Amino acid sequence: MTSAELGAQRAADASGDPDAPRRTVAMIQLDALTRICEHILSCDTPDIPLAGATVIVRLSLEDLEAGTGHAMIDGLSTPISICTARRMAADGGIIPMVLGSDSEILDWGREKRLFTKAQRRALCERDGGCAACGAVVGITKAHHIKWWARHHGTTDLVNGVLLCETCHHQIHDNGWDIRIVGVGTDATVWFIPPAHVDRHRTPRLGGRRRFDYTPAA
């Protein structure tokens, strides 16, 4: 994690980007250690090493039953066949997820400060990882766009976004704005740069929508 962020900083310095992060190695290492501790503390079991990873395969129930169409694996840009998805399902446990149904509360207003697991799964579906840079879901955190304490923000999907530590610091420290257009997992995430990066402040599309797979005609 530290090497990846240092590499990103060197690349930004070489490009002359005025919005490039300027963080010390100690700061980056502390964030990496914090993320590792948060990961371990949030696991259901304290035993180390941890159990196998969770692989999220996205497809419709109709396609799975009919054997048609394609499926997508989070973190991979190439779709897989339904046959491959079925084989994966046969080898592991299946956790069906109906996002936005009455069985899971996705909007909490100000009743809760931290995003729930159900909300995080919904944000993963909408953002596909870091909504700003596309980093994998595993190194992101769910952040309030309007801060819960300082700005009285709500713990709702429309006020939540997945960000890696680097992008989180960049957005909050350098004056970027974030807007969510739409509702639920079908919403789009837009990043509005500060005037010193783009004097017109042209919105930039973020989240999974930048990488949506479009089947050939």
C-alpha positions in Angstrom: 0.0 0.0 0.0 2.8 2.4 0.8 4.7 1.6 -2.4 1.6 2.1 -4.5 0.9 5.6 -3.0 4.6 6.7 -3.3 4.5 5.6 -6.9 1.4 7.6 -7.5 3.0 10.7 -5.9 6.1 10.4 -8.0 4.0 10.1 -11.2 1.9 13.1 -10.1 5.1 15.1 -9.4 6.5 14.3 -12.8 3.3 15.4 -14.5 3.3 18.8 -12.7 -0.2 18.2 -11.4 -1.0 21.2 -9.1 -3.5 18.9 -7.2 -0.9 16.1 -6.6 -0.8 14.8 -3.0 2.1 15.9 -0.8 2.4 13.4 2.1 5.4 12.1 4.0 6.4 8.4 4.1 5.5 8.3 7.8 1.9 9.6 7.1 1.4 7.0 4.3 2.8 4.2 6.5 0.5 5.2 9.3 -2.6 5.1 7.0 -1.5 1.6 5.7 -1.1 0.3 9.3 -4.5 1.7 10.2 -6.2 0.1 7.3 -4.6 -3.3 8.2 -5.8 -3.0 11.8 -9.3 -1.9 10.7 -9.5 -4.9 8.4 -8.5 -7.4 11.1 -10.8 -5.8 13.7 -13.8 -5.9 11.4 -13.5 -9.6 10.6 -15.9 -12.1 12.2 -13.0 -14.2 13.6 -9.9 -12.9 15.3 -7.9 -15.9 14.1 -5.0 -15.1 11.8 -4.5 -16.0 8.9 -8.0 -14.9 7.8 -10.4 -17.1 5.8 -10.5 -16.9 2.0 -11.5 -13.8 0.2 -15.0 -13.0 -0.9 -15.4 -12.7 -4.7 -18.4 -10.7 -5.9 -19.9 -11.9 -9.2 -22.6 -9.7 -10.5 -25.4 -11.1 -12.8 -29.1 -11.2 -12.8 -31.0 -14.1 -11.3 -32.8 -14.6 -14.7 -29.4 -15.0 -16.5 -28.2 -17.4 -13.9 -31.2 -19.6 -14.2 -31.5 -19.5 -18.0 -27.7 -19.8 -18.7 -27.6 -16.8 -21.0 -25.9 -13.4 -20.9 -22.7 -12.7 -19.0 -21.4 -11.9 -15.5 -18.9 -9.4 -14.2 -16.4 -9.9 -11.4 -15.5 -6.9 -9.4 -11.9 -5.9 -10.1 -11.8 -7.5 -13.6 -12.7 -5.6 -16.8 -13.5 -8.7 -18.9 -16.9 -10.4 -18.5 -17.2 -14.1 -17.8 -19.7 -16.6 -19.2 -22.7 -17.8 -17.3 -21.2 -21.3 -17.3 -18.1 -20.0 -15.5 -20.3 -18.1 -13.0 -22.2 -21.3 -12.3 -19.0 -23.3 -11.7 -17.8 -20.6 -9.3 -21.2 -20.8 -7.5 -20.8 -24.6 -7.2 -17.5 -24.3 -5.4 -18.4 -21.6 -2.9 -21.2 -20.4 -0.8 -23.8 -18.1 -2.5 -25.0 -15.0 -0.7 -27.9 -13.6 -2.9 -28.1 -9.8 -2.6 -31.2 -7.8 -3.6 -30.0 -4.2 -3.2 -32.6 -1.7 -2.0 -35.2 -4.3 -1.0 -37.3 -4.0 2.2 -35.0 -6.6 3.8 -32.1 -4.2 4.2 -32.1 -0.6 5.3 -29.9 1.5 3.1 -30.7 4.9 4.4 -30.3 5.7 8.1 -30.5 9.5 8.1 -28.6 10.7 11.3 -29.7 7.7 13.4 -26.3 6.0 12.8 -22.9 7.5 12.1 -21.1 4.5 10.6 -22.2 2.9 7.3 -23.5 -0.6 7.8 -22.4 -3.7 5.9 -25.5 -3.6 3.7 -24.8 0.0 2.8 -21.2 -0.7 2.1 -22.2 -3.6 -0.3 -24.6 -1.2 -2.0 -21.8 1.4 -2.4 -19.5 -1.3 -3.7 -22.1 -2.2 -6.3 -22.5 1.5 -7.3 -18.9 2.7 -7.1 -17.0 -0.5 -8.0 -14.1 0.5 -5.7 -12.6 3.9 -5.2 -15.0 6.2 -7.0 -12.2 8.6 -7.8 -9.3 6.5 -9.0 -10.8 3.0 -9.4 -8.7 1.3 -6.7 -10.0 -2.1 -5.6 -12.8 -2.3 -3.1 -10.6 -3.9 -0.4 -8.5 -0.7 0.2 -11.5 1.7 0.2 -13.6 3.1 3.0 -17.2 4.4 3.0 -17.0 8.2 3.6 -19.6 10.8 4.2 -19.7 13.4 1.5 -21.1 16.0 4.0 -19.4 15.1 7.2 -21.6 13.6 9.8 -20.5 15.7 12.8 -19.2 18.9 11.2 -21.8 19.4 8.5 -24.6 17.2 10.0 -24.5 14.9 7.0 -26.7 11.8 6.8 -25.6 8.1 6.7 -27.5 7.5 3.4 -26.3 6.2 0.1 -26.7 9.6 -1.5 -24.3 11.0 1.1 -21.8 8.1 0.9 -18.9 7.3 -1.4 -16.1 4.8 -1.5 -12.6 6.3 -1.5 -9.1 5.1 -1.0 -7.0 7.0 1.6 -5.1 8.9 -1.1 -8.2 10.2 -2.9 -9.9 10.9 0.4 -7.1 13.2 1.5 -6.9 14.8 -2.0 -10.6 15.6 -2.2 -11.0 16.9 1.3 -7.7 18.8 1.6 -7.7 20.3 -1.9 -11.3 21.5 -2.2 -13.0 19.0 -4.5 -16.8 18.6 -4.4 -18.7 15.3 -4.9 -22.3 15.1 -6.1 -24.5 12.0 -6.4 -27.0 12.1 -9.2 -29.8 9.5 -9.0 -30.8 7.1 -6.3 -29.6 3.7 -5.0 -27.0 1.6 -6.8 -28.0 3.1 -10.2 -26.9 6.6 -9.2 -23.8 8.3 -10.8 -20.9 9.9 -8.9 -19.5 13.2 -10.1 -16.3 14.9 -8.9 -16.1 18.7 -9.3 -12.5 19.9 -9.3 -11.4 23.1 -7.5 -10.8 26.2 -9.6 -7.0 25.9 -9.3 -7.2 22.5 -11.1 -9.9 23.5 -13.6 -11.1 27.1 -13.7 -14.4 26.0 -15.3 -14.9 23.3 -12.6 -16.1 20.8 -15.2 -17.7 17.7 -13.4 -15.8 14.4 -13.9 -17.6 11.1 -13.9 -16.5 8.7 -11.3 -17.5 5.3 -9.9 -18.3 2.2 -11.8 -20.0 4.1 -14.6 -16.6 5.0 -16.1 -15.9 1.3 -16.6 -19.3 -0.1 -17.6 -19.0 -3.0 -20.1 -20.8 -2.3 -23.3 -21.5 -5.5 -25.4 -20.6 -5.3 -29.1 -23.4 -4.7 -31.5 
